[in-house]
């Protein structure tokens, strides 16, 4: 099995509120808190990750409105 190759977005600041993602796995995309690299990771399907990124890029998920149900 391939180990995740973790990276932080170039948009991340050094404020400590960063998410790391590994996209080197074919079907799954794990995400984790950069402050806790040995902690748990959330894993989503590659399709779900692609859909999430598409929504972000579309501008539909911004600021506090993204957190509302």
C-alpha positions as CSV (number, residue, x, y, z in Angstrom):
1,X,0.0,0.0,0.0
2,X,1.2,3.5,-0.8
3,X,1.7,5.9,2.1
4,X,0.0,9.3,1.8
5,X,2.3,12.1,0.5
6,X,1.0,15.0,2.7
7,X,1.1,18.7,1.6
8,X,-0.3,22.0,2.8
9,X,-1.9,24.5,0.4
10,X,0.2,27.4,-0.7
11,X,-2.8,29.5,0.5
12,X,-2.1,28.3,4.1
13,X,-0.6,30.9,6.4
14,X,1.5,30.1,9.5
15,X,-1.4,30.8,11.8
16,X,-1.7,27.1,12.6
17,X,-5.2,26.7,11.1
18,X,-4.0,24.4,8.2
19,X,-5.4,21.3,6.7
20,X,-3.0,18.9,4.9
21,X,-4.2,16.7,2.0
22,X,-2.7,13.7,0.2
23,X,-3.7,13.3,-3.4
24,X,-1.2,10.5,-4.4
25,X,-3.7,7.8,-3.7
26,X,-6.0,6.8,-6.6
27,X,-9.4,6.3,-5.1
28,X,-9.2,8.0,-1.7
29,X,-8.1,11.5,-0.4
30,X,-7.1,11.7,3.2
31,X,-7.2,15.0,5.1
32,X,-5.7,15.9,8.4
33,X,-5.0,18.7,10.8
34,X,-1.4,19.9,10.2
35,X,-1.0,20.6,14.0
36,X,-1.6,16.9,14.7
37,X,0.1,14.9,12.0
38,X,-0.1,11.7,14.1
39,X,-3.8,12.2,14.8
40,X,-6.8,11.0,12.9
41,X,-7.4,11.6,9.2
42,X,-10.7,12.1,7.4
43,X,-10.8,10.1,4.2
44,X,-13.1,10.9,1.3
45,X,-13.4,9.4,-2.1
46,X,-11.6,11.1,-5.0
47,X,-14.9,11.9,-6.5
48,X,-16.2,13.6,-3.4
49,X,-13.0,15.6,-3.1
50,X,-13.2,16.7,-6.8
51,X,-16.9,17.8,-6.2
52,X,-15.9,19.7,-3.1
53,X,-13.1,21.5,-4.9
54,X,-15.4,22.4,-7.8
55,X,-17.9,23.9,-5.4
56,X,-15.1,26.0,-3.8
57,X,-13.9,27.2,-7.2
58,X,-17.4,28.1,-8.2
59,X,-17.6,30.6,-5.3
60,X,-20.7,28.9,-3.8
61,X,-18.8,28.0,-0.6
62,X,-17.5,31.1,1.0
63,X,-17.2,32.5,4.5
64,X,-19.9,31.8,7.1
65,X,-22.5,30.9,4.5
66,X,-20.6,27.7,3.9
67,X,-21.2,26.5,7.4
68,X,-24.9,27.0,7.4
69,X,-27.2,24.0,6.7
